[in-house]
Amino acid sequence: MNIVSSPEEVLATVRQAMASGDFETAEVELKGARKRWKNEPEFAVRHGNVLVKLGEHGQALKVYRKVMKKAPERLDACVGAAECAIQTGKGRLAEKLYSRSIGLGYSLDNATLGVARSLVLRSQHHLAWEKAILQFKSSGNKSQGLHEFLQEISPQTGLSVPILDQFDTDIIDEKIEGVRRDNSDPRLIENSFAAGSLEAMAGVDRDTLVEPSELLSDDLLAASSSGGTSLGIDLSALQEQSEVTPVAPPDTPIVSRDSVAPPVVDIDLSTDDKTTNDDDLFDGWPDI
């Protein structure tokens, strides 16, 4: 007695086969699952995807179209059928399928690209250019697919391709990793620290730059027994100046700026009767 596998077990087997590149086994499992669960469109869509990987676009187109009849809301089946129509040279069918995919929520850029390719299959390059350039400008010149398509058919149309706006379309693949203490600093690998280099003239060696403990020390400029600092800076000249600084004898009185008494200025505040007379200040004013 054969034990019927569950849908989950079938999908697990298909995933394992796809991961190992065994598309034939995956196709057999999905074909059997389609017959076993006829009302489940998921197995049919996956079966069409495997047929595409096997290069059987015509057979995959039939599978996708059957799914569209049972589940017309499946966007993946509609797009898969449209792509298979392009591969099999059925331009009119592909145009209808791509137009229908827009109503199911497909991207306008991708749908327009598919419609334009269907027009190229029918040797309508100028009409394909008009549709592609209109959508390309409407999206802000940011569609990479439409830009490549315009470059592809530019020799046939004789028209120049607009510049692609790469401000929002570039994908940065490089990961910037911080320099860790246990790894060598790549910025210091090329420096030789030999005599005559900037590092040597500054008195800085490679260990000083790599190890933060040297730079964060409180005694950064503390003079060592040899007259230099931890960074190799010679401070012997400053020590010699401090040694010959004259010191005042103990009996010499020290006069500070604050101890000097300010000069006394005698200000005469007396009034001169000849020039100022308080009684005559209001002479000449009219009496009220």
VOBA-1610 file (N, C-alpha, C; in pm, whole numbers, padded with zeros to 5 digits, always signed):
BEGIN
Met+00085-00119+00000Met+00000+00000+00000Met+00088+00124+00000Asn+00067+00208-00096Asn+00145+00330-00108Asn+00090+00437-00015Ile+00180+00499+00058Ile+00142+00608+00149Ile+00148+00739+00072Val+00038+00810+00069Val+00032+00937-00003Val+00104+01043+00078Ser+00202+01108+00017Ser+00277+01213+00086Ser+00190+01338+00100Ser+00218+01415+00204Ser+00145+01539+00226Ser+00203+01648+00137Pro+00127+01755+00117Pro+00182+01866+00035Pro+00310+01923+00093Glu+00321+01927+00224Glu+00442+01980+00285Glu+00563+01893+00253Glu+00543+01761+00255Glu+00653+01670+00224Glu+00695+01682+00077Val+00600+01701-00011Val+00631+01718-00153Val+00712+01846-00174Leu+00670+01953-00110Leu+00742+02081-00124Leu+00882+02072-00066Ala+00896+01998+00044Ala+01029+01982+00102Ala+01120+01904+00008Thr+01064+01801-00056Thr+01144+01724-00153Thr+01183+01808-00273Val+01091+01892-00319Val+01118+01979-00434Val+01225+02081-00398Arg+01216+02140-00281Arg+01318+02238-00240Arg+01456+02174-00233Gln+01464+02055-00179Gln+01593+01987-00171Gln+01649+01956-00309Ala+01562+01913-00400Ala+01607+01884-00536Ala+01650+02011-00609Met+01578+02121-00589Met+01616+02247-00653Met+01748+02299-00599Ala+01768+02282-00469Ala+01893+02330-00410Ala+02014+02253-00462Ser+01997+02126-00492Ser+02106+02044-00544Ser+02117+02049-00696Gly+02026+02123-00762Gly+02031+02134-00907Gly+01968+02019-00981Asp+01895+01935-00910Asp+01829+01820-00973Asp+01689+01863-01018Phe+01681+01932-01132Phe+01554+01984-01179Phe+01462+01873-01231Glu+01520+01763-01280Glu+01438+01654-01330Glu+01354+01592-01218Thr+01417+01568-01104Thr+01342+01512-00991Thr+01235+01608-00943Ala+01268+01736-00938Ala+01169+01835-00896Ala+01052+01841-00994Glu+01080+01826-01124Glu+00972+01830-01224Glu+00879+01710-01210Val+00936+01592-01182Val+00854+01472-01165Val+00767+01484-01041Glu+00823+01534-00931Glu+00746+01548-00807Glu+00632+01648-00824Leu+00658+01761-00890Leu+00555+01863-00907Leu+00449+01819-01008Lys+00488+01743-01107Lys+00391+01693-01204Lys+00293+01596-01137Gly+00346+01510-01050Gly+00259+01420-00976Gly+00171+01495-00877Ala+00226+01599-00815Ala+00147+01678-00719Ala+00035+01753-00790Arg+00059+01797-00912Arg-00048+01865-00987Arg-00168+01772-01010Lys-00140+01649-01044Lys-00248+01554-01068Lys-00319+01514-00937Arg-00242+01514-00828Arg-00299+01472-00701Arg-00384+01582-00639Trp-00336+01705-00648Trp-00410+01818-00592Trp-00439+01916-00706Lys-00541+01886-00781Lys-00574+01964-00900Lys-00623+02105-00867Asn-00684+02123-00754Asn-00739+02253-00719Asn-00638+02344-00648Glu-00516+02298-00635Glu-00412+02377-00570Glu-00318+02434-00676Pro-00325+02567-00704Pro-00243+02624-00813Pro-00095+02635-00778Glu-00058+02624-00652Glu+00082+02643-00614Glu+00172+02540-00680Phe+00128+02415-00686Phe+00211+02311-00748Phe+00226+02336-00898Ala+00120+02386-00961Ala+00127+02411-01105Ala+00222+02526-01136Val+00217+02633-01054Val+00308+02746-01076Val+00453+02702-01058Arg+00478+02624-00954Arg+00614+02576-00931Arg+00658+02481-01044His+00563+02404-01094His+00595+02315-01206His+00635+02396-01329Gly+00563+02505-01355Gly+00600+02591-01467Gly+00737+02654-01449Asn+00772+02692-01326Asn+00904+02750-01300Asn+01016+02649-01328Val+00993+02524-01290Val+01094+02421-01314Val+01107+02394-01464Leu+00996+02393-01536Leu+01002+02373-01681Leu+01081+02485-01749Val+01068+02607-01698Val+01146+02719-01754Val+01294+02695-01732Lys+01333+02647-01613Lys+01473+02620-01587Lys+01525+02507-01675Leu+01437+02416-01713Leu+01477+02308-01803Leu+01477+02351-01949Gly+01434+02475-01977Gly+01432+02525-02114Gly+01309+02490-02192Glu+01209+02433-02129Glu+01086+02395-02198Glu+00982+02507-02183His+01006+02618-02253His+00919+02735-02239His+00780+02712-02297Gly+00769+02637-02403Gly+00639+02610-02462Gly+00549+02531-02368Gln+00606+02428-02305Gln+00529+02350-02209Gln+00496+02431-02085Ala+00590+02514-02043Ala+00564+02599-01927Ala+00454+02700-01956Leu+00447+02751-02078Leu+00341+02844-02115Leu+00204+02780-02100Lys+00191+02656-02141Lys+00063+02586-02127Lys+00025+02569-01979Val+00123+02538-01898Val+00095+02520-01755Val+00050+02651-01692Tyr+00120+02760-01725Tyr+00083+02890-01669Tyr-00058+02932-01712Arg-00092+02909-01835Arg-00224+02950-01884Arg-00335+02869-01818Lys-00310+02743-01787Lys-00408+02665-01713Lys-00427+02719-01572Val-00319+02764-01513Val-00330+02824-01379Val-00412+02952-01386Met-00392+03033-01490Met-00464+03159-01502Met-00615+03136-01516Lys-00656+03023-01573Lys-00798+02995-01584Lys-00860+02958-01449Lys-00785+02884-01368Lys-00836+02844-01238Lys-00815+02951-01132Ala-00705+03023-01141Ala-00673+03128-01042Ala-00628+03252-01117Pro-00722+03330-01170Pro-00684+03448-01250Pro-00614+03557-01170Glu-00616+03546-01037Glu-00551+03649-00955Glu-00402+03623-00935Arg-00351+03512-00983Arg-00210+03479-00963Arg-00123+03561-01058Leu-00054+03659-01001Leu+00035+03745-01080Leu+00155+03667-01131Asp+00209+03576-01050Asp+00327+03501-01093Asp+00297+03414-01215Ala+00175+03361-01223Ala+00139+03281-01341Ala+00127+03368-01465Cys+00072+03488-01449Cys+00056+03579-01563Cys+00192+03625-01615Val+00280+03665-01525Val+00412+03712-01566Val+00492+03596-01625Gly+00481+03477-01565Gly+00551+03362-01620Gly+00505+03327-01760Ala+00374+03337-01782Ala+00322+03310-01917Ala+00370+03414-02017Ala+00376+03541-01974Ala+00422+03648-02064Ala+00568+03628-02102Glu+00651+03591-02005Glu+00793+03569-02035Glu+00812+03448-02127Cys+00732+03345-02106Cys+00741+03228-02195Cys+00692+03263-02336Ala+00595+03353-02344Ala+00549+03396-02476Ala+00658+03472-02550Ile+00736+03552-02477Ile+00850+03622-02540Ile+00952+03521-02589Gln+00981+03419-02508Gln+01082+03320-02544Gln+01039+03235-02663Thr+00911+03216-02678Thr+00862+03134-02790Thr+00825+03218-02912Gly+00849+03351-02907Gly+00824+03436-03022Gly+00680+03476-03042Lys+00596+03464-02942Lys+00455+03502-02955Lys+00439+03644-02901Gly+00466+03742-02987Gly+00466+03881-02944Gly+00330+03935-02907Arg+00229+03906-02983Arg+00094+03958-02953Arg+00042+03903-02821Leu+00061+03774-02798Leu+00017+03715-02672Leu+00094+03774-02554Ala+00223+03795-02574Ala+00303+03854-02467Ala+00255+03996-02433Glu+00222+04075-02534Glu+00173+04210-02509Glu+00043+04207-02428Lys-00047+04116-02460Lys-00173+04105-02386Lys-00148+04062-02241Leu-00058+03968-02224Leu-00031+03919-02089Leu+00037+04025-02003Tyr+00130+04099-02060Tyr+00196+04206-01983Tyr+00097+04318-01950Ser+00008+04349-02043Ser-00094+04451-02015Ser-00187+04406-01903Arg-00217+04277-01902Arg-00302+04224-01796Arg-00230+04224-01661Ser-00100+04203-01662Ser-00025+04198-01537Ser-00027+04332-01463Ile-00042+04442-01537Ile-00047+04574-01473Ile-00168+04581-01380Gly-00281+04527-01424Gly-00400+04526-01339Gly-00385+04439-01217Leu-00292+04344-01220Leu-00268+04256-01105Leu-00161+04311-01011Gly-00109+04430-01042Gly-00011+04493-00954Gly+00133+04484-00998Tyr+00156+04448-01123Tyr+00293+04437-01172Tyr+00353+04575-01192Ser+00484+04585-01180Ser+00552+04714-01193Ser+00533+04770-01334Leu+00507+04902-01342Leu+00488+04966-01472Leu+00616+04960-01555Asp+00729+04975-01490Asp+00857+04969-01563Asp+00878+04831-01626Asn+00854+04726-01547Asn+00875+04591-01599Asn+00770+04553-01703Ala+00644+04595-01680Ala+00539+04564-01778Ala+00564+04637-01909Thr+00606+04764-01901Thr+00636+04838-02023Thr+00755+04778-02097Leu+00853+04730-02022Leu+00968+04665-02084Leu+00923+04539-02158Gly+00832+04463-02098Gly+00782+04343-02165Gly+00703+04375-02290Val+00618+04478-02282Val+00541+04519-02400Val+00634+04566-02511Ala+00737+04642-02474Ala+00831+04691-02574Ala+00906+04575-02640Arg+00941+04475-02564Arg+01009+04360-02623Arg+00915+04281-02716Ser+00788+04277-02679Ser+00693+04209-02768Ser+00679+04285-02900Leu+00691+04418-02897Leu+00685+04496-03020Leu+00811+04475-03105Val+00925+04458-03039Val+01048+04432-03114Val+01040+04299-03187Leu+00972+04201-03125Leu+00954+04072-03193Leu+00878+04087-03324Arg+00793+04190-03330Arg+00716+04216-03453Arg+00780+04326-03537Ser+00909+04355-03510Ser+00987+04453-03587Ser+00929+04594-03580Gln+00867+04629-03469Gln+00813+04764-03448Gln+00904+04837-03349His+01024+04866-03395His+01125+04924-03307His+01090+05066-03264His+01040+05148-03356His+01009+05286-03321His+00893+05294-03223Leu+00793+05209-03239Leu+00684+05208-03143Leu+00731+05157-03007Ala+00818+05059-03008Ala+00875+05010-02883Ala+00958+05118-02816Trp+01031+05198-02896Trp+01111+05307-02841Trp+01020+05411-02776Glu+00911+05446-02840Glu+00821+05547-02785Glu+00762+05504-02652Lys+00719+05379-02644Lys+00662+05331-02518Lys+00768+05325-02408Ala+00887+05278-02443Ala+00992+05265-02343Ala+01044+05400-02296Ile+01063+05494-02388Ile+01116+05625-02350Ile+01015+05704-02269Leu+00887+05686-02296Leu+00783+05756-02220Leu+00780+05708-02075Gln+00785+05578-02056Gln+00784+05526-01920Gln+00917+05553-01849Phe+01026+05553-01924Phe+01157+05579-01865Phe+01163+05721-01808Lys+01111+05817-01881Lys+01111+05955-01833Lys+01008+05974-01721Ser+00898+05900-01728Ser+00797+05912-01623Ser+00849+05862-01489Ser+00936+05764-01492Ser+00994+05712-01368Ser+01118+05787-01323Gly+01147+05900-01386Gly+01261+05981-01344Gly+01395+05932-01394Asn+01396+05864-01508Asn+01521+05813-01567Asn+01596+05720-01471Lys+01522+05638-01396Lys+01584+05554-01294Lys+01569+05405-01321Ser+01502+05366-01429Ser+01480+05224-01457Ser+01602+05167-01531Gln+01672+05076-01465Gln+01789+05016-01526Gln+01750+04928-01644Gly+01638+04854-01631Gly+01595+04766-01739Gly+01556+04841-01865Leu+01478+04948-01848Leu+01438+05029-01964Leu+01559+05097-02027His+01653+05141-01946His+01772+05206-02000His+01854+05109-02084Glu+01870+04987-02036Glu+01944+04887-02115Glu+01869+04852-02243Phe+01735+04848-02236Phe+01658+04819-02356Phe+01672+04931-02460Leu+01671+05055-02414Leu+01688+05168-02506Leu+01826+05165-02570Gln+01926+05128-02495Gln+02060+05115-02553Gln+02065+05001-02655Glu+01985+04899-02631Glu+01985+04784-02721Glu+01924+04817-02857Ile+01814+04893-02859Ile+01746+04922-02986Ile+01784+05059-03041Ser+01876+05128-02977Ser+01917+05260-03027Ser+01977+05253-03167Pro+02059+05153-03201Pro+02111+05147-03338Pro+02001+05130-03443Gln+01892+05060-03410Gln+01784+05042-03507Gln+01701+05168-03524Thr+01687+05246-03419Thr+01605+05368-03427Thr+01686+05491-03464Gly+01816+05489-03439Gly+01900+05606-03467Gly+01880+05719-03369Leu+01826+05691-03251Leu+01799+05793-03149Leu+01897+05775-03034Ser+01925+05888-02967Ser+02019+05886-02855Ser+01947+05846-02727Val+02018+05778-02642Val+01962+05727-02517Val+01983+05831-02407Pro+01878+05863-02331Pro+01896+05958-02219Pro+01988+05901-02113Ile+02039+05990-02031Ile+02131+05949-01924Ile+02052+05885-01810Leu+02105+05778-01757Leu+02042+05709-01645Leu+02074+05782-01515Asp+01972+05810-01437Asp+01991+05873-01307Asp+02028+05764-01207Gln+02156+05759-01172Gln+02206+05651-01087Gln+02210+05690-00940Phe+02151+05803-00904Phe+02157+05848-00764Phe+02086+05750-00671Asp+01970+05700-00714Asp+01890+05610-00631Asp+01892+05465-00681Thr+01969+05437-00787Thr+01964+05302-00844Thr+02090+05222-00819Asp+02200+05287-00780Asp+02323+05214-00759Asp+02311+05127-00635Ile+02365+05006-00643Ile+02366+04913-00532Ile+02512+04894-00489Ile+02539+04925-00366Ile+02674+04914-00314Ile+02692+04774-00258Asp+02782+04696-00319Asp+02804+04559-00276Asp+02915+04549-00173Glu+03002+04650-00171Glu+03115+04642-00079Glu+03069+04676+00062Lys+03114+04596+00157Lys+03082+04619+00297Lys+03200+04686+00365Ile+03173+04800+00424Ile+03277+04875+00492Ile+03289+04822+00634Glu+03402+04766+00665Glu+03424+04710+00797Glu+03523+04797+00872Gly+03493+04820+00999Gly+03582+04899+01082Gly+03711+04827+01113Val+03815+04903+01138Val+03946+04847+01170Val+03945+04804+01316Arg+03969+04677+01340Arg+03971+04624+01476Arg+04114+04620+01529Arg+04124+04614+01660Arg+04256+04618+01720Arg+04336+04492+01690Asp+04264+04378+01675Asp+04337+04255+01650Asp+04373+04235+01504Asn+04330+04327+01418Asn+04366+04320+01276Asn+04457+04436+01241Ser+04544+04414+01146Ser+04633+04520+01104Ser+04557+04627+01028Asp+04594+04750+01051Asp+04528+04862+00986Asp+04571+04867+00839Pro+04478+04851+00744Pro+04521+04852+00602Pro+04577+04985+00559Arg+04543+05091+00631Arg+04596+05223+00594Arg+04743+05238+00631Leu+04794+05148+00716Leu+04933+05159+00760Leu+05024+05056+00695Ile+04964+04966+00613Ile+05045+04860+00553Ile+05145+04917+00453Glu+05102+05015+00374Glu+05189+05070+00269Glu+05296+05163+00325Asn+05283+05208+00449Asn+05381+05300+00506Asn+05501+05222+00557Ser+05620+05266+00519Ser+05741+05194+00556Ser+05799+05242+00688Phe+05770+05365+00729Phe+05825+05424+00851Phe+05977+05424+00847Ala+06032+05433+00727Ala+06177+05434+00713Ala+06229+05575+00736Ala+06362+05585+00740Ala+06423+05716+00760Ala+06389+05808+00644Gly+06351+05930+00675Gly+06312+06026+00574Gly+06163+06032+00550Ser+06084+05937+00605Ser+05940+05942+00588Ser+05879+06043+00683Leu+05754+06079+00655Leu+05686+06175+00741Leu+05669+06120+00882Glu+05643+05989+00892Glu+05626+05931+01023Glu+05756+05934+01104Ala+05867+05906+01033Ala+05995+05906+01103Ala+06033+06046+01147Met+06010+06147+01062Met+06042+06284+01099Met+05955+06335+01212Ala+05831+06282+01222Ala+05742+06323+01331Ala+05772+06246+01459Gly+05859+06148+01452Gly+05890+06071+01570Gly+05783+05972+01608Val+05700+05927+01511Val+05591+05834+01538Val+05623+05703+01468Asp+05612+05594+01542Asp+05632+05463+01483Asp+05498+05396+01460Arg+05500+05280+01396Arg+05376+05211+01360Arg+05301+05164+01484Asp+05371+05114+01585Asp+05304+05066+01705Asp+05230+05178+01777Thr+05284+05299+01770Thr+05217+05411+01835Thr+05085+05442+01771Leu+05079+05430+01635Leu+04954+05460+01566Leu+04853+05348+01583Val+04897+05225+01588Val+04805+05112+01597Val+04754+05094+01738Glu+04841+05104+01838Glu+04801+05081+01976Glu+04748+05211+02035Pro+04620+05216+02073Pro+04564+05341+02127Pro+04614+05373+02267Ser+04672+05274+02339Ser+04715+05300+02476Ser+04827+05403+02481Glu+04910+05406+02376Glu+05019+05503+02375Glu+04968+05645+02358Leu+04866+05662+02273Leu+04815+05796+02247Leu+04725+05847+02357Leu+04665+05757+02433Leu+04573+05797+02538Leu+04640+05808+02674Ser+04771+05794+02678Ser+04841+05800+02804Ser+04839+05941+02860Asp+04831+05952+02995Asp+04833+06084+03059Asp+04971+06147+03053Asp+05075+06063+03040Asp+05212+06114+03034Asp+05259+06124+02889Leu+05171+06183+02804Leu+05201+06188+02661Leu+05327+06267+02634Leu+05342+06380+02705Leu+05458+06466+02683Leu+05555+06461+02801Ala+05539+06359+02885Ala+05629+06347+02999Ala+05768+06310+02950Ala+05867+06378+03001Ala+06005+06354+02958Ala+06058+06228+03023Ser+06127+06149+02946Ser+06187+06026+02996Ser+06329+06056+03043Ser+06396+05950+03087Ser+06533+05966+03135Ser+06626+06011+03025Ser+06592+05979+02901Ser+06679+06018+02789Ser+06650+06157+02737Gly+06552+06230+02800Gly+06521+06364+02754Gly+06416+06371+02649Gly+06350+06259+02616Gly+06246+06258+02515Gly+06114+06211+02573Thr+06009+06221+02492Thr+05877+06177+02534Thr+05851+06039+02480Ser+05728+05985+02512Ser+05691+05854+02461Ser+05675+05853+02311Leu+05654+05971+02253Leu+05640+05981+02108Leu+05774+06008+02040Gly+05880+06017+02118Gly+06010+06040+02058Gly+06043+06185+02036Ile+05970+06278+02100Ile+05995+06421+02082Ile+06103+06465+02182Asp+06204+06529+02131Asp+06317+06572+02213Asp+06281+06703+02283Leu+06276+06700+02420Leu+06246+06819+02500Leu+06366+06863+02582Ser+06485+06821+02541Ser+06604+06857+02619Ser+06630+07007+02617Ala+06594+07073+02505Ala+06618+07218+02498Ala+06533+07292+02601Leu+06411+07245+02622Leu+06326+07310+02722Leu+06380+07289+02862Gln+06438+07171+02888Gln+06495+07145+03019Gln+06617+07233+03044Glu+06698+07252+02938Glu+06816+07338+02956Glu+06777+07481+02988Gln+06671+07531+02924Gln+06627+07668+02952Gln+06574+07681+03094Ser+06504+07577+03140Ser+06451+07584+03276Ser+06562+07578+03380Glu+06675+07511+03345Glu+06786+07503+03441Glu+06860+07634+03455Val+06869+07717+03351Val+06945+07842+03357Val+06856+07960+03388Thr+06733+07940+03426Thr+06645+08052+03458Thr+06691+08115+03588Pro+06725+08247+03590Pro+06773+08312+03713Pro+06664+08315+03819Val+06711+08292+03943Val+06620+08292+04058Val+06659+08407+04150Ala+06565+08482+04195Ala+06593+08597+04282Ala+06643+08552+04417Pro+06743+08623+04476Pro+06795+08586+04610Pro+06685+08601+04714Pro+06699+08527+04827Pro+06593+08530+04928Pro+06575+08665+04993Asp+06685+08750+05002Asp+06672+08879+05069Asp+06610+08984+04982Thr+06597+08957+04852Thr+06545+09060+04762Thr+06395+09068+04777Pro+06344+09182+04810Pro+06197+09193+04824Pro+06129+09175+04691Ile+06024+09104+04696Ile+05946+09077+04575Ile+05833+09177+04568Val+05835+09254+04464Val+05734+09359+04445Val+05639+09311+04337Ser+05517+09301+04375Ser+05416+09260+04277Ser+05342+09381+04226Arg+05271+09361+04120Arg+05195+09471+04060Arg+05082+09515+04151Asp+05027+09424+04227Asp+04915+09460+04314Asp+04959+09538+04437Ser+05089+09519+04476Ser+05136+09587+04597Ser+05171+09732+04573Val+05186+09777+04450Val+05220+09917+04421Val+05098+10003+04443Ala+05113+10106+04528Ala+05000+10195+04557Ala+04972+10284+04438Pro+04849+10303+04404Pro+04817+10390+04291Pro+04846+10536+04324Pro+04880+10618+04227Pro+04910+10760+04252Pro+04785+10834+04300Val+04809+10925+04395Val+04699+11005+04453Val+04682+11131+04370Val+04564+11151+04324Val+04532+11268+04242Val+04442+11360+04324Asp+04490+11484+04346Asp+04415+11583+04425Asp+04321+11658+04333Ile+04193+11635+04353Ile+04091+11699+04271Ile+04025+11810+04352Asp+04033+11928+04297Asp+03973+12045+04363Asp+03827+12052+04327Leu+03743+12030+04426Leu+03599+12033+04405Leu+03535+12165+04446Ser+03621+12258+04483Ser+03565+12391+04522Ser+03518+12466+04401Thr+03416+12547+04418Thr+03358+12625+04307Thr+03414+12764+04305Asp+03423+12817+04191Asp+03472+12954+04172Asp+03354+13048+04167Asp+03348+13142+04263Asp+03236+13236+04268Asp+03231+13326+04147Lys+03348+13344+04085Lys+03349+13433+03971Lys+03281+13371+03850Thr+03288+13234+03841Thr+03234+13170+03722Thr+03101+13106+03745Thr+03071+13068+03873Thr+02947+12999+03902Thr+02876+13067+04018Asn+02753+13099+04006Asn+02674+13164+04109Asn+02540+13096+04114Asp+02518+13020+04231Asp+02394+12944+04241Asp+02273+13034+04245Asp+02292+13159+04300Asp+02176+13248+04310Asp+02132+13300+04176Asp+02222+13303+04080Asp+02189+13360+03949Asp+02160+13256+03843Leu+02133+13130+03890Leu+02114+13026+03789Leu+01988+13047+03707Phe+01884+13107+03768Phe+01756+13123+03700Phe+01726+13269+03665Asp+01835+13349+03660Asp+01813+13489+03620Asp+01767+13495+03477Gly+01672+13582+03454Gly+01623+13600+03319Gly+01502+13515+03287Trp+01462+13424+03377Trp+01345+13342+03355Trp+01220+13422+03388Pro+01115+13408+03317Pro+00993+13486+03348Pro+00930+13436+03477Asp+00874+13530+03550Asp+00808+13495+03677Asp+00670+13438+03648Ile+00635+13334+03724Ile+00505+13268+03708Ile+00408+13320+03812
//
